[in-house]
Amino acid sequence: MKRIEGSGKEEGAEMPDIVRDGWVVELEGPPQFEYGQKVRSRFMVRNDGTFPGKDIGDVLVKKGDEGYVISIGTYLQQYYIYGVEFLGSGFRVGMKRKELELVDVFAAGGRE
């Protein structure tokens, strides 16, 4: 295949529509959310195969679902992953910062 100048792509190669944020390194700062804070999902989240007992593609979290941060971990030495227990379903799902919003801004000590 012929390489397209400056794009890193080959002509005729099919590229999936994937949004990558590989340049973001959240771990350079403190976590955006803290334990016990109430958060809301900004997007619908489906099982990517890592949630036990559910089929791949099953909806785990709907946009607008609310829950509480119960754990904070890291992924790829790049992102914080917030373990959130969602109230309606009882599911505990790992979420990235961009997938969540704080329900009560005052609970974050004014951080947004």
Backbone as a chain_set.jsonl record, in Angstrom:
{"seq": "MKRIEGSGKEEGAEMPDIVRDGWVVELEGPPQFEYGQKVRSRFMVRNDGTFPGKDIGDVLVKKGDEGYVISIGTYLQQYYIYGVEFLGSGFRVGMKRKELELVDVFAAGGRE", "coords": {"N": [[0.83, -1.179, 0.0], [0.36, 2.29, -0.556], [1.904, 4.91, 1.201], [0.429, 7.715, 2.775], [1.569, 10.916, 2.592], [2.863, 12.389, 5.468], [0.737, 11.672, 7.119], [0.838, 9.279, 8.452], [-0.684, 7.187, 7.692], [-1.746, 4.578, 5.493], [-2.598, 4.611, 2.081], [-5.809, 3.596, 1.211], [-6.002, 1.941, 3.379], [-8.137, 0.891, 5.947], [-9.257, 2.809, 8.613], [-10.345, 2.658, 11.885], [-12.833, 4.662, 13.554], [-11.548, 5.982, 16.027], [-11.13, 7.685, 19.022], [-8.335, 8.983, 20.389], [-6.515, 9.716, 23.311], [-3.833, 9.785, 23.971], [-1.8, 11.53, 24.638], [-2.431, 12.665, 27.014], [-1.598, 12.83, 30.405], [-2.75, 12.143, 33.26], [-1.772, 11.542, 35.757], [0.143, 13.306, 36.522], [-0.899, 15.21, 38.114], [-3.108, 15.738, 40.985], [-5.817, 13.408, 41.784], [-8.989, 13.986, 40.187], [-11.403, 13.488, 41.413], [-12.594, 12.505, 44.681], [-12.582, 9.994, 47.314], [-15.809, 8.848, 48.173], [-17.213, 10.922, 46.986], [-20.08, 12.077, 45.212], [-20.9, 11.253, 41.952], [-21.706, 11.645, 38.429], [-22.506, 9.856, 35.496], [-21.313, 10.771, 32.329], [-21.676, 9.576, 29.95], [-23.053, 6.739, 28.169], [-22.09, 3.51, 29.169], [-20.757, 0.544, 28.046], [-20.249, -3.007, 28.487], [-17.007, -4.032, 28.011], [-16.036, -6.498, 28.038], [-14.698, -6.92, 30.34], [-16.231, -6.887, 32.591], [-17.505, -9.038, 34.877], [-20.003, -11.597, 34.475], [-21.722, -10.341, 32.744], [-22.657, -9.916, 29.335], [-20.534, -9.081, 26.545], [-20.938, -5.845, 25.356], [-23.294, -5.365, 26.72], [-25.229, -2.914, 28.434], [-23.852, -1.163, 31.075], [-23.819, 1.205, 32.496], [-25.9, 3.995, 32.319], [-26.163, 7.15, 30.599], [-26.178, 9.836, 32.797], [-26.63, 8.316, 35.071], [-26.097, 8.018, 38.596], [-23.621, 7.774, 41.17], [-21.235, 6.732, 43.716], [-17.807, 7.47, 44.37], [-15.737, 4.863, 45.095], [-13.245, 3.826, 44.985], [-9.883, 4.564, 43.908], [-7.751, 4.172, 41.31], [-5.052, 3.436, 39.007], [-4.262, 3.464, 35.482], [-2.297, 2.195, 32.931], [-0.156, 3.788, 33.724], [-0.919, 6.375, 33.338], [-3.593, 7.316, 33.473], [-6.098, 8.164, 35.937], [-8.3, 5.866, 37.357], [-11.523, 5.664, 38.362], [-13.259, 3.886, 40.674], [-16.583, 3.374, 40.701], [-19.555, 3.04, 42.461], [-22.636, 2.485, 41.309], [-25.821, 3.747, 42.027], [-28.453, 2.926, 41.15], [-28.16, 0.435, 39.762], [-26.338, -0.943, 41.293], [-23.952, -1.774, 40.342], [-20.4, -1.885, 40.228], [-18.194, 0.037, 38.63], [-15.329, 0.765, 36.688], [-14.219, 3.958, 35.84], [-13.121, 6.596, 33.661], [-11.84, 9.956, 34.15], [-12.91, 11.75, 32.224], [-15.332, 10.598, 31.712], [-16.989, 11.151, 33.76], [-18.829, 13.42, 35.921], [-18.928, 15.743, 38.578], [-21.436, 15.615, 41.041], [-22.038, 17.207, 43.236], [-20.565, 20.128, 43.526], [-19.504, 21.512, 45.704], [-18.653, 19.534, 47.379], [-16.191, 18.917, 46.462], [-14.457, 20.736, 47.394], [-14.441, 23.058, 45.943], [-13.017, 22.514, 43.611], [-13.071, 21.922, 40.118]], "CA": [[0.0, 0.0, 0.0], [1.069, 3.56, -0.651], [1.814, 5.724, 2.402], [-0.019, 9.085, 2.548], [2.581, 11.813, 3.131], [2.628, 13.151, 6.692], [-0.44, 11.277, 7.896], [1.062, 8.035, 9.169], [-1.661, 6.219, 7.199], [-1.531, 4.063, 4.154], [-3.734, 4.826, 1.19], [-6.656, 2.417, 1.086], [-6.117, 1.247, 4.661], [-9.301, 1.335, 6.707], [-8.934, 3.214, 9.981], [-11.559, 2.822, 12.688], [-13.048, 5.993, 14.121], [-11.185, 5.876, 17.434], [-10.602, 8.911, 19.609], [-7.226, 8.647, 21.281], [-6.016, 10.817, 24.118], [-2.576, 9.252, 24.453], [-0.908, 12.593, 25.099], [-2.877, 13.087, 28.342], [-1.039, 12.102, 31.54], [-3.446, 12.677, 34.425], [-1.061, 11.252, 36.997], [1.036, 14.411, 36.86], [-1.607, 16.02, 39.093], [-3.926, 14.954, 41.914], [-7.075, 12.914, 41.211], [-10.058, 14.975, 40.043], [-12.466, 13.129, 42.357], [-12.117, 11.928, 45.932], [-13.413, 8.933, 47.868], [-17.082, 9.235, 48.754], [-17.919, 11.971, 46.244], [-21.154, 11.655, 44.331], [-20.594, 11.59, 40.561], [-22.711, 11.296, 37.421], [-21.934, 9.4, 34.229], [-21.544, 11.666, 31.195], [-21.884, 8.751, 28.764], [-23.465, 5.356, 28.362], [-20.92, 2.637, 29.202], [-21.071, -0.865, 27.764], [-19.245, -3.971, 28.91], [-15.985, -4.324, 27.003], [-15.587, -7.864, 28.286], [-13.989, -6.968, 31.621], [-17.201, -6.917, 33.689], [-17.959, -10.432, 34.989], [-21.421, -11.893, 34.582], [-22.469, -9.617, 31.71], [-22.148, -10.14, 27.985], [-19.89, -7.957, 25.875], [-21.92, -4.96, 24.738], [-24.391, -5.044, 27.64], [-25.129, -1.596, 29.061], [-23.561, -1.2, 32.509], [-24.126, 2.517, 33.059], [-26.573, 4.901, 31.38], [-25.841, 8.561, 30.759], [-26.965, 10.431, 33.872], [-26.635, 7.49, 36.281], [-25.3, 8.588, 39.675], [-23.029, 6.837, 42.109], [-20.208, 7.263, 44.606], [-16.443, 6.994, 44.167], [-15.376, 3.95, 46.177], [-11.821, 3.521, 44.879], [-9.135, 5.321, 42.905], [-6.586, 3.424, 40.858], [-4.422, 3.995, 37.817], [-4.253, 2.612, 34.298], [-1.228, 2.484, 31.974], [0.688, 4.852, 34.281], [-1.342, 7.56, 32.606], [-4.927, 7.785, 33.863], [-6.776, 7.705, 37.148], [-9.543, 5.127, 37.14], [-12.369, 5.82, 39.546], [-14.24, 2.84, 40.902], [-17.835, 4.026, 41.085], [-20.707, 2.176, 42.717], [-23.82, 3.182, 40.812], [-26.926, 3.521, 42.957], [-29.586, 2.215, 40.569], [-27.841, -0.948, 39.38], [-25.455, -1.582, 42.259], [-22.716, -2.157, 39.665], [-19.165, -1.153, 40.493], [-17.605, 0.163, 37.3], [-14.171, 1.645, 36.573], [-14.518, 5.06, 34.927], [-12.12, 7.644, 33.491], [-12.27, 11.306, 34.532], [-13.73, 12.373, 31.187], [-16.626, 9.93, 31.679], [-17.722, 11.508, 34.978], [-18.931, 14.799, 36.382], [-19.255, 15.832, 39.991], [-22.822, 15.995, 41.285], [-22.025, 18.3, 44.216], [-19.293, 20.838, 43.374], [-19.01, 21.922, 47.022], [-18.008, 18.379, 47.992], [-14.828, 18.829, 45.947], [-13.679, 21.848, 47.91], [-14.366, 24.107, 44.926], [-12.341, 22.072, 42.392], [-13.931, 21.439, 39.026]], "C": [[0.875, 1.243, 0.0], [0.821, 4.385, 0.618], [1.41, 7.142, 2.025], [0.933, 10.011, 3.292], [2.11, 12.543, 4.386], [1.472, 12.682, 7.557], [-0.198, 10.053, 8.757], [0.095, 6.942, 8.741], [-1.262, 5.735, 5.818], [-2.784, 4.268, 3.335], [-4.513, 3.519, 1.062], [-6.809, 1.64, 2.38], [-7.325, 1.795, 5.413], [-8.886, 1.626, 8.14], [-10.231, 3.36, 10.761], [-11.621, 4.227, 13.261], [-12.807, 5.937, 15.627], [-10.624, 7.209, 17.894], [-9.527, 8.506, 20.605], [-6.79, 9.893, 22.038], [-4.707, 10.403, 24.77], [-1.61, 10.294, 24.974], [-1.261, 13.057, 26.507], [-2.22, 12.204, 29.402], [-1.633, 12.721, 32.812], [-2.641, 12.534, 35.706], [-0.05, 12.325, 37.384], [0.4, 15.338, 37.896], [-2.406, 15.134, 40.027], [-5.185, 14.43, 41.214], [-8.138, 14.02, 41.18], [-11.166, 14.75, 41.076], [-11.844, 12.477, 43.583], [-13.08, 10.839, 46.395], [-14.698, 9.513, 48.447], [-17.833, 10.315, 47.995], [-18.977, 11.362, 45.327], [-20.858, 12.173, 42.923], [-21.71, 11.111, 39.648], [-21.982, 10.875, 36.146], [-22.303, 10.361, 33.11], [-21.89, 10.893, 29.926], [-22.491, 7.402, 29.149], [-22.195, 4.501, 28.291], [-21.386, 1.2, 29.016], [-19.927, -1.763, 28.234], [-18.287, -4.254, 27.756], [-15.415, -5.724, 27.172], [-14.879, -8.01, 29.625], [-14.93, -7.0, 32.823], [-17.77, -8.327, 33.782], [-19.483, -10.557, 35.098], [-22.308, -11.162, 33.589], [-21.833, -9.894, 30.36], [-21.47, -8.888, 27.446], [-20.973, -7.15, 25.162], [-23.107, -4.617, 25.625], [-24.153, -3.671, 28.259], [-24.922, -1.776, 30.56], [-24.008, 0.076, 33.193], [-24.797, 3.343, 31.973], [-26.113, 6.325, 31.631], [-26.76, 9.141, 31.829], [-27.048, 9.593, 35.134], [-25.695, 8.091, 37.32], [-24.789, 7.504, 40.609], [-21.959, 7.525, 42.927], [-18.852, 6.655, 44.287], [-16.06, 6.13, 45.363], [-13.909, 3.535, 46.109], [-11.198, 4.392, 43.8], [-7.885, 4.52, 42.58], [-5.969, 4.123, 39.664], [-4.442, 2.968, 36.695], [-3.17, 3.106, 33.356], [-0.295, 3.603, 32.434], [0.354, 6.204, 33.656], [-2.632, 8.158, 33.153], [-5.272, 7.353, 35.277], [-8.018, 6.957, 36.698], [-10.309, 5.173, 38.458], [-13.345, 4.662, 39.606], [-15.493, 3.497, 41.44], [-18.903, 2.959, 41.311], [-21.947, 2.964, 42.339], [-25.04, 2.74, 41.603], [-28.033, 2.655, 42.375], [-29.324, 0.741, 40.329], [-27.052, -1.687, 40.446], [-24.136, -2.02, 41.651], [-21.566, -1.281, 40.131], [-18.373, -1.152, 39.192], [-16.427, 1.126, 37.357], [-14.419, 2.687, 35.499], [-13.33, 6.019, 34.851], [-12.717, 8.994, 33.882], [-13.226, 11.903, 33.508], [-15.121, 11.745, 31.087], [-17.531, 10.336, 32.841], [-17.815, 13.009, 35.165], [-19.367, 14.757, 37.838], [-20.703, 16.277, 40.155], [-22.877, 17.192, 42.219], [-20.661, 18.977, 44.183], [-18.688, 21.19, 44.725], [-18.294, 20.766, 47.724], [-16.559, 18.242, 47.545], [-13.961, 19.961, 46.469], [-13.477, 22.934, 46.868], [-13.637, 23.708, 43.662], [-13.346, 21.651, 41.361], [-13.088, 20.85, 37.954]], "O": [[1.998, 1.228, 0.503], [-0.32, 4.541, 1.054], [1.958, 7.72, 1.086], [1.083, 9.893, 4.508], [1.089, 13.23, 4.37], [1.245, 13.242, 8.63], [-0.95, 9.806, 9.699], [0.055, 5.878, 9.359], [-0.538, 6.406, 5.083], [-3.899, 4.116, 3.835], [-3.928, 2.462, 0.831], [-7.667, 0.761, 2.469], [-7.515, 3.008, 5.505], [-8.249, 0.803, 8.797], [-11.123, 4.102, 10.349], [-10.6, 4.893, 13.431], [-13.754, 5.855, 16.409], [-9.755, 7.79, 17.243], [-9.793, 7.767, 21.554], [-6.707, 10.983, 21.473], [-4.491, 10.632, 25.96], [-0.676, 9.949, 25.698], [-0.477, 13.769, 27.134], [-2.274, 10.977, 29.314], [-1.099, 13.683, 33.362], [-2.809, 13.32, 36.638], [0.548, 12.257, 38.458], [1.092, 16.164, 38.492], [-2.392, 13.911, 39.886], [-5.576, 14.952, 40.17], [-8.168, 14.883, 42.057], [-11.786, 15.701, 41.552], [-10.725, 11.967, 43.537], [-14.223, 10.761, 45.946], [-14.677, 10.54, 49.125], [-18.983, 10.604, 48.324], [-18.792, 10.289, 44.752], [-20.6, 13.36, 42.723], [-22.543, 10.289, 40.031], [-20.97, 11.467, 35.771], [-23.469, 10.725, 32.958], [-22.342, 11.479, 28.942], [-22.441, 6.989, 30.307], [-21.328, 4.741, 27.451], [-22.271, 0.71, 29.717], [-18.785, -1.322, 28.357], [-18.701, -4.661, 26.671], [-14.432, -6.088, 26.526], [-14.498, -9.118, 30.003], [-14.472, -7.129, 33.959], [-18.451, -8.773, 32.859], [-20.151, -9.735, 35.725], [-23.525, -11.348, 33.594], [-20.621, -10.083, 30.257], [-21.797, -7.771, 27.847], [-21.815, -7.705, 24.456], [-23.852, -3.684, 25.327], [-23.019, -3.309, 28.571], [-25.704, -2.448, 31.232], [-24.509, 0.05, 34.317], [-24.323, 3.389, 30.838], [-25.718, 6.67, 32.745], [-27.976, 8.96, 31.775], [-27.489, 10.089, 36.171], [-24.631, 8.609, 36.98], [-25.425, 6.469, 40.81], [-21.788, 8.742, 42.852], [-18.754, 5.469, 43.971], [-16.057, 6.598, 46.502], [-13.382, 2.957, 47.06], [-11.88, 4.891, 42.904], [-7.069, 4.227, 43.455], [-6.318, 5.26, 39.346], [-4.615, 1.771, 36.925], [-3.123, 4.289, 33.019], [0.293, 4.294, 31.602], [1.224, 7.055, 33.471], [-2.746, 9.377, 33.281], [-4.808, 6.32, 35.758], [-8.702, 7.375, 35.764], [-9.808, 4.777, 39.511], [-14.16, 4.476, 38.703], [-15.473, 4.107, 42.509], [-19.124, 2.091, 40.466], [-22.271, 3.975, 42.96], [-25.271, 1.551, 41.824], [-28.506, 1.736, 43.044], [-30.158, -0.106, 40.65], [-27.086, -2.916, 40.506], [-23.287, -2.575, 42.347], [-21.737, -0.09, 40.393], [-17.938, -2.199, 38.713], [-16.508, 2.177, 37.994], [-14.787, 2.348, 34.375], [-12.624, 6.232, 35.837], [-13.936, 9.155, 33.938], [-14.239, 12.497, 33.876], [-16.001, 12.309, 30.437], [-18.69, 9.926, 32.909], [-17.0, 13.771, 34.645], [-20.082, 13.85, 38.266], [-21.148, 17.209, 39.485], [-23.682, 18.099, 42.012], [-19.701, 18.457, 44.751], [-17.466, 21.167, 44.871], [-17.426, 20.993, 48.567], [-15.78, 17.53, 48.179], [-12.828, 20.122, 46.016], [-12.475, 23.649, 46.892], [-13.625, 24.482, 42.706], [-14.379, 21.076, 41.702], [-13.611, 20.384, 36.942]]}, "num_chains": 1, "name": "protein.A"}
